[in-house]
Amino acid sequence: MIRLEEQNNNTPEYYNKSSIVHFVEKGLVDDKDQWRIKWLLKDFKGGKLLDLGCGVSSLQLIAAQVKDSEIYALDFADLYISIISNIVENLSIHHVKFVSSRAEKTPYEDKYFDYIVMGELLEHSEDPYEVIKEAKRILKDDGLIAISVPNNETIEKHKEKNHLWGINEDDIRKMVDVKQLDIVGDCILCIGRK
């Protein structure tokens, strides 16, 4: 992994503002991102799923359609989480639970989840290895982790100033026991185990 930005501007305040603006402009369904969400959920067959660093995503609503599922969405943008939680509750979708917390220190007990999704989270994290460590702690022994990150961003090529890390295929293989890894365009997609 290479550090792309010295300054970390990934704060709850920034994401509260940007998430709310994004939600008002585009809602939860962003058509350009549906292919990635479907890939991340392809091995989810039910049980407890955590969308870790959920941001503005329809992933939870899509996952909630899977039979016998209990869906959790966690993000540190507390104001956004409060707003989206009320909206989803008003839609009478009751098996999606939203929680405001940091990805490195979640409020869940050990081995709680069957499936954890980290879609476009690790490159924003101050310490991606701490996020992975926490995900492994709360993942059941036979659970799966689904990850997507930009592929091999470099200091010269990256455009998103909130991306702190350039992550490549080898980095992902060091983080999780890879079951499947695909590179689609500029995106690394991985299903892995602890």
Backbone bond lengths (Angstrom), bond angles and torsions (degrees), N, CA, C in turn:
res aa  C-N    CA-C-N  psi(-1)  N-CA   C-N-CA  omega(-1)  CA-C   N-CA-C  phi
1 M - - - 1.454 - - 1.523 108.21 -
2 I 1.321 113.96 142.16 1.456 117.84 175.08 1.533 108.94 -120.08
3 R 1.315 115.05 141.31 1.459 121.13 178.12 1.524 107.40 -77.34
4 L 1.345 116.21 126.82 1.461 121.22 -178.20 1.524 112.72 -97.12
5 E 1.311 116.49 -34.77 1.464 121.66 -177.25 1.522 109.27 -129.55
6 E 1.310 116.86 133.28 1.461 120.74 176.60 1.526 110.87 -71.48
7 Q 1.322 115.86 -46.52 1.469 121.48 -177.00 1.526 109.91 -85.43
8 N 1.333 115.80 133.12 1.460 121.31 177.38 1.524 108.85 -98.89
9 N 1.328 116.12 106.86 1.467 121.68 178.75 1.521 112.31 -97.48
10 N 1.324 116.52 9.76 1.461 121.90 -179.78 1.525 108.87 -82.19
11 T 1.315 115.63 87.86 1.458 121.41 -178.52 1.525 110.05 -118.77
12 P 1.327 117.28 158.19 1.465 118.97 175.01 1.529 111.83 -57.11
13 E 1.306 117.76 -38.68 1.463 121.04 -179.38 1.529 111.44 -62.48
14 Y 1.337 116.01 -44.51 1.460 119.72 178.68 1.525 110.62 -61.74
15 Y 1.331 117.05 -46.85 1.464 120.08 -176.53 1.524 112.77 -74.41
16 N 1.326 118.27 -29.06 1.468 118.74 172.22 1.520 109.57 -58.25
17 K 1.322 115.56 -49.10 1.469 119.98 -178.05 1.534 111.77 -66.52
18 S 1.339 116.88 -51.05 1.468 119.01 -175.72 1.526 111.86 -68.72
19 S 1.338 118.15 -35.87 1.464 120.49 178.68 1.520 111.45 -65.93
20 I 1.320 116.33 -42.00 1.463 119.62 -179.98 1.526 110.35 -66.14
21 V 1.331 117.21 -42.48 1.467 120.46 177.95 1.529 109.48 -62.05
22 H 1.323 117.72 -46.28 1.464 121.56 179.16 1.522 110.61 -60.03
23 F 1.329 116.71 -45.41 1.459 120.57 -178.66 1.522 110.95 -62.48
24 V 1.324 117.41 -43.15 1.467 121.16 179.82 1.527 110.02 -63.80
25 E 1.333 117.49 -40.12 1.461 121.20 -177.55 1.522 113.27 -77.86
26 K 1.347 118.24 -39.49 1.460 120.65 -171.15 1.523 114.44 -122.90
27 G 1.325 118.56 -13.28 1.456 120.79 -175.80 1.514 110.71 72.88
28 L 1.314 116.48 -164.54 1.463 120.59 -179.86 1.517 112.51 -83.05
29 V 1.295 117.71 -21.30 1.463 120.27 -176.91 1.518 109.36 -97.40
30 D 1.312 115.41 110.23 1.457 122.54 177.13 1.533 105.33 -114.34
31 D 1.334 116.22 101.79 1.463 121.69 -170.96 1.526 113.78 -53.17
32 K 1.320 117.56 -33.91 1.464 119.24 -176.88 1.527 112.28 -67.34
33 D 1.323 116.90 -17.10 1.450 121.25 -175.12 1.535 113.58 -104.32
34 Q 1.309 118.42 -3.55 1.467 121.10 -174.95 1.522 112.76 -63.73
35 W 1.318 118.50 -36.66 1.464 121.03 179.19 1.524 110.66 -59.46
36 R 1.346 117.24 -41.47 1.469 121.82 -178.32 1.531 110.56 -68.08
37 I 1.316 116.64 -42.04 1.467 120.95 178.83 1.524 110.14 -62.28
38 K 1.314 117.09 -44.35 1.470 120.34 179.10 1.528 110.66 -62.26
39 W 1.318 117.90 -39.44 1.459 120.59 177.89 1.530 109.95 -63.44
40 L 1.325 117.34 -46.68 1.475 121.44 -178.15 1.528 111.94 -62.42
41 L 1.321 116.90 -29.45 1.463 120.91 -177.80 1.526 113.57 -95.72
42 K 1.316 118.43 0.90 1.465 120.93 -170.83 1.524 113.59 -60.50
43 D 1.320 119.81 -28.15 1.465 122.10 -179.73 1.526 113.01 -101.49
44 F 1.327 117.56 6.63 1.467 120.49 178.93 1.524 109.28 -82.52
45 K 1.322 115.69 117.52 1.465 121.31 -176.84 1.524 112.69 -113.93
46 G 1.321 117.75 9.97 1.456 121.59 -178.44 1.516 110.42 121.71
47 G 1.319 115.95 172.01 1.458 121.29 -176.38 1.514 110.10 102.28
48 K 1.320 115.55 -160.50 1.459 121.52 -178.17 1.526 110.32 -91.53
49 L 1.323 115.26 120.37 1.465 122.07 179.36 1.517 109.06 -115.91
50 L 1.323 116.62 137.30 1.461 122.57 173.73 1.516 109.02 -116.73
51 D 1.339 115.86 123.94 1.463 122.01 170.19 1.524 105.54 -92.91
52 L 1.316 115.98 97.33 1.463 123.22 -173.49 1.525 109.02 -86.02
53 G 1.334 116.37 117.36 1.456 121.13 -173.65 1.512 109.77 75.84
54 C 1.327 116.14 50.51 1.469 122.00 -168.29 1.524 114.21 -63.47
55 G 1.335 118.30 -35.28 1.460 119.12 -178.36 1.511 111.56 52.53
56 V 1.311 116.03 -151.80 1.465 121.99 179.24 1.520 107.22 -92.37
57 S 1.322 115.57 100.06 1.459 120.14 -175.71 1.515 109.57 -151.38
58 S 1.310 115.28 147.20 1.464 120.55 174.94 1.523 111.06 -91.07
59 L 1.325 117.99 6.99 1.454 121.62 -176.92 1.527 111.53 -54.42
60 Q 1.333 117.30 -43.36 1.470 119.95 -177.72 1.520 111.24 -62.95
61 L 1.323 117.07 -40.52 1.465 120.71 -178.15 1.527 111.23 -70.15
62 I 1.315 116.97 -34.72 1.462 120.77 176.40 1.531 109.86 -69.87
63 A 1.331 116.77 -45.19 1.465 120.85 179.38 1.525 111.45 -63.33
64 A 1.320 116.89 -33.30 1.467 121.34 -178.71 1.522 112.20 -64.82
65 Q 1.317 117.62 -16.38 1.463 121.30 178.34 1.529 112.37 -78.97
66 V 1.329 116.88 -12.75 1.459 120.93 179.43 1.527 108.34 -75.65
67 K 1.317 115.58 131.37 1.465 121.70 -178.55 1.529 110.57 -57.72
68 D 1.316 115.73 142.85 1.474 122.90 177.34 1.523 112.41 57.97
69 S 1.326 115.62 42.68 1.461 119.41 179.65 1.531 110.86 -111.89
70 E 1.306 113.89 149.35 1.463 122.87 173.41 1.524 105.04 -130.67
71 I 1.324 116.79 116.43 1.457 121.21 -168.89 1.533 110.53 -110.50
72 Y 1.323 114.93 135.73 1.458 122.74 176.39 1.526 107.31 -123.96
73 A 1.339 115.09 141.06 1.465 120.76 177.18 1.522 107.68 -129.15
74 L 1.317 116.48 126.08 1.463 121.35 -175.51 1.513 109.96 -125.32
75 D 1.324 115.16 135.69 1.458 121.66 174.87 1.515 108.04 -154.74
76 F 1.331 117.40 154.24 1.464 119.01 179.51 1.524 113.04 -87.30
77 A 1.310 117.93 -2.85 1.475 122.31 176.25 1.534 107.96 -79.76
78 D 1.323 115.88 83.17 1.462 122.45 -169.86 1.522 114.60 -61.50
79 L 1.311 118.18 -39.58 1.467 120.44 179.31 1.532 110.00 -66.14
80 Y 1.313 116.95 -45.08 1.462 120.60 177.22 1.528 110.59 -60.36
81 I 1.325 117.72 -45.76 1.471 121.48 179.74 1.525 110.27 -58.36
82 S 1.309 117.31 -42.02 1.466 121.18 178.67 1.530 111.30 -61.61
83 I 1.316 116.73 -44.68 1.469 121.71 -179.08 1.526 110.98 -65.79
84 I 1.332 117.09 -50.47 1.461 120.04 -176.47 1.521 111.15 -67.74
85 S 1.311 117.98 -34.09 1.456 121.69 176.89 1.528 110.94 -60.39
86 N 1.332 116.73 -43.82 1.469 120.74 178.10 1.522 111.51 -65.44
87 I 1.313 117.08 -39.63 1.470 120.42 179.87 1.524 110.69 -64.18
88 V 1.329 117.04 -46.94 1.463 120.98 -179.08 1.528 110.52 -65.16
89 E 1.314 116.81 -38.99 1.464 120.13 177.30 1.531 110.70 -63.00
90 N 1.325 117.28 -40.27 1.470 121.26 177.59 1.528 112.42 -66.30
91 L 1.327 116.94 -21.43 1.461 121.04 175.75 1.529 111.59 -84.42
92 S 1.334 115.54 3.86 1.472 122.97 -179.42 1.529 112.88 61.52
93 I 1.314 115.63 35.24 1.461 121.00 173.21 1.527 105.15 -101.68
94 H 1.324 116.22 100.26 1.458 119.96 -169.91 1.519 114.79 -99.20
95 H 1.313 118.61 -9.82 1.461 117.57 179.51 1.533 112.17 -101.31
96 V 1.345 115.72 27.15 1.465 122.15 168.69 1.524 107.00 -118.73
97 K 1.322 115.72 121.29 1.465 121.22 -177.83 1.521 108.88 -114.61
98 F 1.318 116.60 126.22 1.462 122.07 179.63 1.522 109.82 -101.72
99 V 1.333 115.63 137.20 1.457 121.86 -178.19 1.523 108.78 -135.59
100 S 1.320 116.10 138.15 1.458 120.81 174.32 1.524 108.78 -99.32
101 S 1.327 115.37 119.63 1.463 121.47 -179.51 1.526 108.01 -168.53
102 R 1.303 115.57 166.86 1.457 120.86 175.49 1.532 109.61 -83.00
103 A 1.301 116.96 146.92 1.456 121.82 -178.74 1.527 112.16 -68.18
104 E 1.325 117.11 -25.82 1.461 121.23 -178.24 1.520 112.82 -79.31
105 K 1.328 117.30 -14.79 1.464 120.95 -176.83 1.520 108.13 -149.43
106 T 1.315 115.98 84.74 1.459 121.17 -176.82 1.530 110.56 -86.71
107 P 1.330 117.55 162.99 1.460 120.55 -179.73 1.533 114.41 -88.21
108 Y 1.317 117.98 17.61 1.456 121.18 -173.40 1.525 111.64 -99.32
109 E 1.330 114.86 152.01 1.461 120.40 178.84 1.530 110.32 -76.63
110 D 1.303 115.82 164.42 1.463 122.08 177.96 1.530 110.51 -56.96
111 K 1.324 115.63 142.97 1.469 123.60 172.79 1.533 112.34 53.24
112 Y 1.313 116.35 46.55 1.467 121.96 -176.44 1.529 112.95 -92.11
113 F 1.325 117.78 -34.44 1.468 121.72 -171.52 1.523 113.29 -104.82
114 D 1.341 113.93 147.97 1.457 121.44 174.64 1.527 111.26 -87.78
115 Y 1.326 116.25 -26.15 1.476 121.10 -170.77 1.528 107.24 -151.94
116 I 1.318 116.71 129.36 1.469 121.33 177.64 1.518 108.16 -125.82
117 V 1.327 115.35 129.89 1.459 121.77 177.77 1.522 108.89 -108.97
118 M 1.325 115.48 131.64 1.464 122.59 172.73 1.518 107.06 -125.46
119 G 1.318 115.56 85.51 1.451 121.29 -178.43 1.516 110.90 -93.90
120 E 1.317 115.54 111.35 1.469 121.42 177.75 1.532 110.76 57.79
121 L 1.320 116.56 46.37 1.465 122.70 179.12 1.523 112.52 -111.65
122 L 1.310 117.34 -46.79 1.463 120.67 -169.59 1.521 113.44 -59.62
123 E 1.311 117.76 -37.64 1.474 120.05 -178.76 1.528 112.44 -67.58
124 H 1.336 117.07 -17.35 1.473 122.23 178.80 1.526 112.40 -93.68
125 S 1.324 118.11 -11.30 1.464 122.99 -171.49 1.521 111.18 -83.84
126 E 1.319 115.61 139.87 1.467 119.67 176.53 1.531 109.92 -60.11
127 D 1.330 116.90 -39.14 1.458 121.01 179.59 1.531 109.53 -136.83
128 P 1.343 117.44 90.96 1.465 120.61 -178.90 1.528 113.55 -55.88
129 Y 1.322 117.44 -33.20 1.462 119.96 -179.42 1.527 111.45 -67.46
130 E 1.324 118.33 -32.99 1.467 121.19 175.60 1.528 110.94 -67.94
131 V 1.324 116.98 -37.58 1.467 121.04 177.23 1.532 109.40 -64.07
132 I 1.323 117.23 -45.57 1.463 121.47 178.23 1.526 110.51 -62.93
133 K 1.315 117.24 -42.15 1.468 121.50 179.13 1.530 110.28 -59.07
134 E 1.321 116.78 -44.25 1.467 121.03 179.17 1.528 110.40 -66.77
135 A 1.316 118.00 -41.55 1.470 121.06 178.13 1.529 110.15 -60.44
136 K 1.307 117.40 -42.71 1.469 120.42 179.00 1.528 111.31 -65.07
137 R 1.318 116.65 -34.85 1.467 120.35 178.91 1.522 111.42 -62.51
138 I 1.326 117.20 -42.79 1.466 121.06 -174.34 1.531 112.87 -92.70
139 L 1.330 117.48 0.24 1.460 122.13 179.28 1.525 110.16 -93.02
140 K 1.327 116.42 135.84 1.463 120.51 175.10 1.526 109.57 -61.46
141 D 1.330 115.77 156.58 1.468 120.49 -177.20 1.526 112.86 -57.91
142 D 1.324 116.98 -33.74 1.467 120.11 179.34 1.528 112.30 -100.21
143 G 1.336 116.54 14.11 1.465 121.25 -178.19 1.517 113.29 -78.34
144 L 1.327 114.94 171.47 1.463 121.80 -179.76 1.521 110.84 -123.60
145 I 1.319 114.93 148.22 1.461 123.18 175.05 1.526 107.14 -116.42
146 A 1.334 116.09 128.14 1.466 121.27 176.62 1.530 107.89 -110.69
147 I 1.320 116.18 127.80 1.472 121.97 -174.06 1.524 109.44 -128.72
148 S 1.342 115.02 139.58 1.466 119.27 164.93 1.524 107.75 -133.23
149 V 1.312 115.12 138.19 1.467 122.83 177.03 1.523 108.26 -144.97
150 P 1.328 117.12 156.25 1.469 118.08 171.39 1.528 109.39 -61.26
151 N 1.314 116.71 143.62 1.452 122.00 -176.77 1.517 112.07 -82.82
152 N 1.342 115.60 112.20 1.453 121.97 166.22 1.529 113.74 53.81
153 E 1.327 116.67 46.94 1.470 118.42 174.78 1.523 109.17 -62.52
154 T 1.307 116.21 145.98 1.461 121.48 176.81 1.521 108.72 -121.15
155 I 1.301 115.32 164.90 1.462 120.09 178.79 1.525 109.94 -57.20
156 E 1.321 116.74 -38.66 1.462 120.98 -177.96 1.532 112.63 -73.82
157 K 1.326 117.75 -32.40 1.466 121.01 -172.00 1.523 115.35 -98.90
158 H 1.314 118.89 -17.88 1.464 117.05 -173.32 1.524 111.01 -79.16
159 K 1.333 114.41 144.99 1.464 121.04 -176.40 1.525 111.87 -113.58
160 E 1.303 117.05 -24.40 1.467 122.39 -175.22 1.529 108.98 -87.36
161 K 1.315 116.94 109.30 1.472 121.48 -176.01 1.523 112.99 -67.43
162 N 1.336 117.78 -12.65 1.464 120.26 176.93 1.526 112.66 -90.70
163 H 1.325 116.65 0.55 1.460 120.28 173.21 1.520 107.56 -86.47
164 L 1.314 115.64 112.27 1.462 120.85 -177.77 1.515 112.89 -87.01
165 W 1.349 116.26 -24.14 1.455 120.59 -172.35 1.524 112.11 -130.23
166 G 1.312 115.44 140.95 1.450 122.64 166.73 1.523 106.85 -96.09
167 I 1.315 116.36 121.65 1.466 121.96 -174.19 1.526 108.59 -119.94
168 N 1.330 115.34 135.29 1.465 118.68 178.78 1.528 110.35 -118.35
169 E 1.313 115.78 -179.97 1.463 122.62 -177.10 1.529 111.90 -58.52
170 D 1.319 117.71 -41.54 1.470 120.86 179.43 1.529 111.12 -63.93
171 D 1.329 117.54 -37.42 1.466 121.04 177.92 1.527 110.75 -61.34
172 I 1.323 116.15 -43.92 1.467 120.72 179.18 1.529 109.87 -62.06
173 R 1.321 116.60 -42.53 1.475 120.70 -179.58 1.530 111.49 -64.04
174 K 1.325 117.85 -27.78 1.468 121.25 176.00 1.530 111.22 -76.03
175 M 1.323 117.34 -24.01 1.465 121.33 -175.62 1.522 113.03 -85.38
176 V 1.337 116.97 -39.99 1.466 121.16 -175.79 1.527 110.11 -137.94
177 D 1.323 115.08 160.86 1.458 122.09 172.76 1.530 106.53 -79.83
178 V 1.311 117.01 105.24 1.460 122.27 -171.28 1.529 111.38 -74.07
179 K 1.323 114.85 126.49 1.468 122.55 172.28 1.527 109.03 -92.83
180 Q 1.347 116.30 -44.58 1.464 121.91 176.90 1.521 107.94 -147.76
181 L 1.309 116.19 138.28 1.457 121.85 176.42 1.520 108.33 -137.47
182 D 1.326 116.00 125.56 1.459 121.84 177.74 1.517 108.94 -125.81
183 I 1.313 115.12 146.71 1.466 120.54 171.19 1.515 106.24 -113.80
184 V 1.331 114.74 118.12 1.463 121.80 -179.02 1.520 107.01 -121.51
185 G 1.328 116.21 110.87 1.458 119.36 -176.73 1.514 110.06 59.68
186 D 1.317 116.14 -124.18 1.470 121.29 -179.70 1.516 112.53 -97.81
187 C 1.332 117.67 24.14 1.464 121.23 -173.38 1.526 111.06 -126.28
188 I 1.341 115.86 132.70 1.460 121.61 169.58 1.515 107.28 -94.98
189 L 1.330 116.79 130.23 1.452 123.53 178.32 1.513 107.97 -121.97
190 C 1.330 116.29 131.36 1.456 119.96 -175.73 1.521 110.99 -140.05
191 I 1.316 115.64 136.99 1.462 122.90 165.04 1.518 104.62 -111.99
192 G 1.338 115.32 125.37 1.460 118.78 -177.20 1.514 112.43 -141.72
193 R 1.318 113.65 174.77 1.461 122.94 176.07 1.513 107.86 -117.65
194 K 1.340 114.26 172.38 1.473 119.55 177.55 1.493 108.54 -52.43
